[in-house]
């Protein structure tokens, strides 16, 4: 909601950056937002949007000098993988959310952006702990459930920042090793 966006904007401004909100559907504001960027970190979910159209709009809005377009995808592209998953593991049997993210990855790559993909595990941190999820009834624990990996929100921010730097790999998993 609007209050949550205002809090995020205040937090970003406190760090010395100028927060600007733009929609991939609002071409003018998108162009103004990224016109001087060296790197773009794009975390918006693709839900309900045409990935090829969004990728085209993003490509057209980005300056030709853009060094990195970092897309926050999801480890859900691996479905319920068994064993260790790393950057060499091919996506397999993703759920609907994972398929949307994988489709967006492909659309961005096809659009010709200087793409770097970060596949993000479940995020935890203030307000996003296991206890918070149980209290909101958005998390249910049961014996024999699948193992999952997570990443702290501050660690994720560091990964996203590193992926925008020169020499970053084209793909990284943002997760702990547990």
C-alpha positions in Angstrom: 0.0 0.0 0.0 0.9 3.7 -0.1 2.1 3.8 3.5 4.5 0.9 2.9 5.9 2.6 -0.2 6.4 5.8 1.7 8.4 3.9 4.4 10.6 2.3 1.8 11.2 5.6 0.1 12.2 7.2 3.4 14.6 4.3 4.1 16.2 4.6 0.6 16.5 8.4 1.0 18.1 8.0 4.4 20.9 6.0 2.7 21.6 8.9 0.3 19.9 7.6 -2.8 17.0 9.4 -4.6 14.0 7.0 -4.6 11.9 7.1 -7.8 8.9 4.9 -8.4 8.1 3.9 -11.9 5.9 1.4 -13.6 7.0 -0.7 -16.6 3.7 0.2 -18.1 4.3 4.0 -17.7 7.0 4.5 -20.4 7.6 8.3 -19.7 8.2 7.8 -16.0 10.3 4.7 -16.7 12.6 6.6 -19.1 13.0 9.5 -16.6 13.8 7.0 -13.9 16.6 5.2 -15.6 17.9 7.7 -18.2 21.2 8.4 -16.3 21.6 4.9 -14.8 24.8 2.8 -15.0 22.9 -0.1 -13.5 19.2 -1.0 -12.9 18.0 -3.5 -10.3 14.5 -4.7 -11.3 12.6 -6.6 -8.6 9.0 -6.3 -9.8 7.1 -9.6 -10.1 5.8 -10.4 -13.6 2.4 -11.3 -12.4 -0.3 -10.6 -15.0 2.1 -8.7 -17.4 3.3 -9.7 -20.8 7.0 -10.5 -20.2 8.1 -9.7 -23.7 6.3 -6.4 -23.7 7.7 -5.4 -20.3 11.2 -6.5 -21.4 10.9 -4.4 -24.6 9.8 -1.3 -22.6 12.6 -1.8 -20.1 15.2 -2.1 -22.9 13.8 0.9 -24.7 13.9 3.0 -21.5 17.4 2.1 -20.5 20.3 4.2 -21.7 22.8 2.6 -24.2 25.6 3.1 -21.6 23.8 0.7 -19.2 26.4 -1.7 -17.7 24.1 -4.0 -15.8 20.5 -4.9 -15.6 20.0 -7.0 -12.5 16.8 -9.0 -12.4 15.6 -10.4 -9.1 14.2 -13.8 -10.0 13.4 -16.7 -7.7 14.7 -20.0 -6.7 11.2 -21.3 -7.4 12.5 -21.8 -11.0 14.0 -25.1 -9.6 10.7 -26.5 -8.4 11.1 -29.0 -5.6 14.7 -29.8 -6.3 16.4 -32.6 -4.5 19.9 -32.2 -3.3 22.2 -29.3 -3.8 21.2 -26.5 -6.2 23.8 -24.1 -7.5 24.3 -21.8 -10.5 25.0 -24.7 -12.8 21.7 -26.5 -11.9 19.2 -26.1 -14.8 15.6 -25.0 -13.9 13.2 -27.9 -13.7 9.5 -28.3 -13.0 8.9 -24.8 -11.6 5.6 -24.0 -10.0 3.4 -21.2 -11.5 5.4 -18.5 -9.7 8.7 -20.0 -10.9 7.5 -20.3 -14.4 6.5 -16.6 -14.5 10.0 -15.7 -13.2 11.8 -18.0 -15.7 9.7 -16.6 -18.6 10.7 -13.1 -17.5 14.3 -14.1 -17.3 14.1 -15.3 -20.9 12.3 -12.2 -22.1 14.9 -9.9 -20.6 17.7 -11.9 -22.1 16.1 -11.9 -25.5 15.5 -8.2 -25.3 19.3 -7.7 -25.3 19.7 -6.0 -21.9 23.1 -6.5 -20.2 21.3 -9.0 -18.0 22.4 -10.5 -14.7 20.0 -12.7 -12.9 19.7 -13.2 -9.1 17.6 -16.1 -8.1 16.4 -15.2 -4.7 15.4 -17.7 -1.9 12.9 -17.0 0.8 13.7 -13.6 2.4 13.8 -13.1 6.1 14.5 -10.2 8.4 12.6 -7.7 10.4 8.9 -8.5 10.0 9.7 -11.5 7.8 10.8 -14.1 10.4 9.4 -17.6 10.7 7.6 -16.5 13.9 6.0 -13.6 12.0 4.8 -15.9 9.3 3.3 -18.3 11.8 1.5 -15.5 13.6 0.1 -14.2 10.3 -0.8 -17.8 9.4 1.0 -17.4 6.1 3.5 -20.2 7.1 2.4 -23.7 8.3 5.0 -26.1 9.7 4.6 -29.9 9.3 6.9 -32.9 9.6 8.4 -34.0 6.4 8.0 -30.7 4.7 10.5 -29.7 2.0 13.9 -28.2 3.0 14.2 -24.6 2.0 16.9 -22.1 1.9 16.6 -18.5 2.9 18.5 -15.2 2.7 18.5 -12.2 5.2 17.2 -9.0 3.6 20.5 -7.2 4.3 22.5 -10.0 2.7 20.2 -9.8 -0.3 20.8 -6.1 -0.6 24.6 -6.8 -0.7 24.2 -9.5 -3.4 22.1 -7.2 -5.6 24.6 -4.4 -5.2 27.5 -6.7 -6.1 25.7 -8.0 -9.1 25.6 -4.4 -10.5 29.4 -4.1 -10.4 31.8 -4.8 -13.2 32.8 -8.4 -13.4 29.7 -9.8 -11.8 28.6 -13.2 -13.1 25.5 -13.5 -15.3 23.7 -15.6 -12.7 23.8 -15.9 -8.9 21.8 -17.6 -6.2 20.9 -15.4 -3.3 20.5 -17.9 -0.4 22.3 -19.2 2.7 24.1 -22.5 2.6 21.8 -24.2 5.1 
